[in-house]
């Protein structure tokens, strides 16, 4: 697990907000900040955060590692810049101007799901430590604006945004981890479920099946024994559909909290 916000805070904030105050001593950097960050995102997309190094990044850019330090002097600071860089993709996908609060939250939730699948390394980051970059704050501002015109307390708005965010993070992390499992374990989904299910079928006798009447009634045990759960070639699409349905259930509940039904 890695965290944003673990580098030098002053240097990170200055770089995030383009707040450098004039030229520095020494030779001018041979590559710019945007070029460095873009190349770092490309590497992380391909091989993950653990394999991203300043030396490898320099090699991708065709320069020496030392030539990067006048711009970005550490991987933790680079990570802050990378996160804010890709969050800019969400900002570029604005919901329609006439969307209500629910449509706006749903739009950003789905866009976040898609963002994590484009950049799976985001799921490797721990929650709770913000880099406080401009894109991150602009996204928070956009989410708060979804509730303009509603007479809600700041505390309730924060709780709603937090609940949706927690659902999205949990669902995204589970989906990305499932996507990465075959490469990391060297066992494909189909092979895993078939081998594990066959082994389970050998030990779960008819008597033992009686201990799980609900799983039995729903056909889950037979599916496990047959090795079919999670082995579908269309598993990614099924996960996306399940994410959308779960998001709908959550927003249905929020709607009842924000606009309680009127009883005659």
Beta strands, then each sheet from edge to edge (+ up, - down):
end
